[in-house]
Amino acid sequence: MVITNSQSGTNVEEIAAGVYRINTPVTLPGDAGGFSFNQYLIVDDDPLLFHTGPRKMFPLVREALASVIDPARLRHIAFSHVEADECGSLNEWLAASPDATPLCGTVAAMVSITDLADRAPVALADGESIPLGRHRVRWIDTPHLPHAWECGFMMEDSTRTLLCGDLFTQGGATLPALTTGDILGPSEAFRRSMDYFSHTRNADAMFERLAQLAPTTLACMHGSAWSGDGAALLRALAQSVKQ
């Protein structure tokens, strides 16, 4: 792990070949354990950033990303759905990366990003893939899983990394970058305390579709990324959210 800002504790660590987790721990009022925000950088011929971080966190995330590559090299700025931590600093990234374009699902492009972004987005249809060089990412529509009509995830095929957004959100500010330990228990405790899932009736089918991708790394937006049998863990989450 490389700490890129000693005041905030923002740090960078490679969690899969060419896939870097950028992490900033934060303190929440009344919560001694804290929280964290993650972005994921895929370094390749056409680098991709998944999640921008909130607008006010942009200087920290940019500083961290610049420790790996020149931000001007970015070609794709992607995110799961429209929220401040997902795409709040999208326009700041577009200004810092003149050849980059927003990359999102068709619903996000239609209802929000075509208007919000300073450059027109590239809208990916469900199942559509885009090459980055050695890596390739596929967009998977997951409306309302865990929330937002435009929600979706990205699967990076060569490393079997699922960029899974708010799934498996874990509280805590000092968690390891990558773990093989239990994240289902902590993430379900967090979900039950916050109830941020939409509980869509289509959840089972979407969880199973994600499981069939057979990811071996789950790149979570909050807390540790996870390494192991991603299909089994996704199916376990599917059962847990029904309880």
C-alpha positions in Angstrom: 0.0 0.0 0.0 1.2 3.5 -0.9 -0.2 6.4 1.2 -0.5 9.3 -1.1 -1.8 11.9 1.4 -0.6 11.7 5.0 -3.4 14.0 6.3 -6.4 12.2 4.8 -4.8 8.7 4.7 -5.7 8.3 1.0 -3.9 5.3 -0.3 -3.4 3.1 -3.4 -2.9 -0.6 -3.8 -3.0 -3.0 -6.7 -5.7 -5.6 -6.0 -5.5 -7.5 -9.4 -3.2 -7.3 -12.4 -3.4 -3.7 -13.5 -6.4 -2.9 -11.2 -5.7 -0.4 -8.5 -7.9 0.5 -5.5 -7.8 4.1 -4.4 -9.1 4.5 -0.9 -9.9 7.4 1.4 -10.9 6.7 5.0 -13.4 9.2 6.6 -14.8 9.8 10.1 -18.5 9.8 10.5 -20.3 11.8 13.3 -21.1 9.4 16.1 -19.4 6.4 14.5 -16.0 5.5 16.0 -15.4 2.9 13.3 -15.5 5.4 10.3 -16.2 4.6 6.7 -14.3 4.6 3.4 -14.6 5.5 -0.3 -13.0 3.5 -3.0 -12.3 4.2 -6.7 -10.8 1.6 -9.1 -8.3 2.4 -11.8 -7.6 -0.1 -14.6 -4.2 0.7 -16.2 -4.0 -0.2 -19.8 -3.7 1.4 -23.3 -7.0 3.2 -22.6 -7.1 3.6 -18.8 -10.5 3.5 -17.0 -11.5 5.0 -13.7 -14.6 3.4 -12.0 -16.2 5.7 -9.5 -15.0 9.4 -9.4 -15.4 10.0 -5.7 -17.4 13.0 -4.4 -16.6 16.4 -5.8 -15.0 17.7 -2.6 -12.7 14.6 -2.6 -11.4 15.2 -6.1 -8.0 16.6 -5.1 -7.2 13.6 -3.0 -8.3 11.0 -5.6 -6.5 12.9 -8.4 -3.3 13.0 -6.3 -3.6 9.2 -5.7 -4.3 8.4 -9.3 -1.4 10.5 -10.4 0.9 8.3 -8.3 0.1 5.5 -10.8 -0.5 7.3 -14.1 -0.8 10.8 -15.5 -4.5 11.7 -15.1 -4.4 13.1 -18.7 -4.1 9.5 -19.9 -7.6 8.5 -18.7 -9.9 7.6 -21.5 -13.0 6.3 -19.6 -14.6 7.6 -16.5 -17.2 5.1 -15.5 -19.6 4.5 -12.5 -22.4 2.3 -11.3 -25.2 4.9 -10.8 -25.8 8.6 -10.2 -24.7 9.6 -6.7 -22.2 12.0 -5.4 -19.7 9.3 -4.4 -20.1 7.5 -7.8 -19.9 10.5 -10.1 -19.8 13.7 -8.1 -16.5 14.8 -9.5 -17.2 13.7 -13.1 -16.7 17.1 -14.6 -13.5 17.8 -12.6 -12.1 14.5 -14.1 -13.2 15.5 -17.6 -11.4 18.8 -17.2 -8.2 17.0 -15.9 -8.4 14.3 -18.6 -9.1 16.0 -21.9 -9.4 12.8 -23.9 -11.7 11.0 -21.5 -15.4 10.5 -21.8 -18.1 9.4 -19.3 -18.9 5.7 -19.6 -22.2 4.5 -18.2 -25.4 2.5 -18.9 -28.0 3.7 -21.4 -30.5 4.7 -18.6 -27.9 6.8 -16.8 -27.0 8.5 -20.1 -30.7 9.2 -20.9 -31.9 10.5 -17.6 -28.9 12.3 -16.2 -25.4 12.2 -17.7 -26.2 13.7 -21.1 -27.3 16.8 -19.2 -25.0 16.7 -16.2 -21.6 16.0 -17.9 -19.5 18.5 -19.7 -18.9 16.0 -22.5 -21.3 13.6 -24.0 -21.3 10.1 -22.5 -20.7 6.8 -24.2 -23.7 4.7 -23.3 -23.2 0.9 -23.0 -26.1 -1.4 -23.6 -26.6 -4.4 -21.2 -23.9 -6.9 -22.0 -21.9 -4.6 -24.2 -18.1 -4.7 -23.8 -15.3 -2.3 -24.5 -11.6 -3.1 -24.9 -9.0 -1.2 -22.9 -6.0 -3.1 -24.3 -5.1 -6.2 -22.4 -8.3 -5.7 -20.3 -11.9 -5.7 -21.4 -14.9 -4.5 -19.4 -18.5 -5.5 -19.8 -21.5 -3.5 -18.6 -24.2 -5.4 -16.7 -27.5 -3.7 -16.1 -28.7 -4.2 -12.5 -31.6 -1.8 -12.1 -32.5 -1.2 -8.5 -29.8 -3.6 -7.3 -29.0 -2.4 -4.8 -30.6 0.9 -5.7 -31.2 3.4 -8.6 -33.0 2.6 -11.9 -29.7 3.2 -13.8 -27.6 1.0 -11.7 -25.1 -1.4 -13.3 -21.7 -3.0 -12.8 -18.7 -3.8 -14.8 -16.9 -7.1 -15.2 -13.2 -7.1 -16.2 -12.7 -10.3 -18.0 -9.0 -11.0 -17.8 -8.7 -10.6 -14.1 -12.2 -11.8 -13.3 -12.8 -8.6 -11.3 -16.4 -7.5 -10.8 -16.6 -3.8 -10.2 -19.6 -4.2 -7.9 -20.4 -0.7 -6.6 -22.4 -0.7 -3.4 -22.8 -4.4 -3.1 -21.0 -5.7 0.0 -20.6 -2.2 1.5 -18.6 -2.5 4.7 -18.3 0.1 7.5 -14.9 0.9 8.9 -12.0 3.2 8.0 -9.0 0.9 8.5 -9.9 -2.2 6.5 -7.3 -3.9 4.3 -7.3 -3.2 0.6 -7.9 -6.8 -0.3 -9.2 -9.6 1.9 -10.1 -13.3 1.7 -12.0 -13.0 5.0 -15.7 -12.6 5.7 -17.2 -9.5 4.1 -20.8 -10.9 3.9 -21.4 -10.7 7.7 -20.1 -7.1 8.1 -21.8 -5.9 4.9 -25.1 -7.4 5.9 -24.9 -5.9 9.3 -24.3 -2.5 7.6 -27.2 -3.1 5.2 -29.7 -4.0 7.9 -28.8 -0.8 9.9 -29.1 1.4 6.8 -31.6 -0.4 4.6 -30.2 1.0 1.4 -31.3 -1.9 -0.8 -34.4 -1.4 -3.0 -35.6 -5.0 -2.5 -36.5 -5.3 -6.2 -38.5 -8.4 -7.1 -35.9 -9.1 -9.8 -33.0 -9.4 -7.4 -32.7 -13.2 -7.5 -32.3 -13.2 -11.3 -29.7 -10.4 -11.3 -27.7 -12.0 -8.5 -27.6 -15.2 -10.4 -26.5 -13.5 -13.6 -23.6 -11.8 -11.7 -22.7 -15.2 -10.1 -22.5 -16.8 -13.5 -19.8 -14.4 -14.4 -17.6 -16.3 -11.9 -15.7 -13.3 -10.5 -12.6 -14.0 -8.3 -12.2 -10.4 -7.2 -15.0 -8.2 -5.9 -14.1 -4.5 -6.1 -16.4 -3.0 -3.5 -16.9 0.8 -3.3 -16.9 0.9 0.5 -14.5 -1.3 2.6 -12.2 -4.0 1.4 -12.1 -5.6 -2.0 -12.4 -9.4 -1.7 -10.7 -12.3 -3.3 -12.2 -15.8 -3.6 -15.2 -17.6 -5.0 -17.3 -14.6 -6.0 -20.1 -16.7 -7.4 -20.7 -18.4 -4.1 -20.6 -15.2 -2.2 -23.0 -13.5 -4.5 -25.4 -16.4 -4.1 -25.0 -16.2 -0.3 -25.9 -12.5 -0.5 -28.9 -13.2 -2.6 -30.2 -15.6 0.1 -29.4 -13.2 2.9 -31.3 -10.2 1.5 -34.5 -12.3 1.4 -34.4 -12.9 5.1 
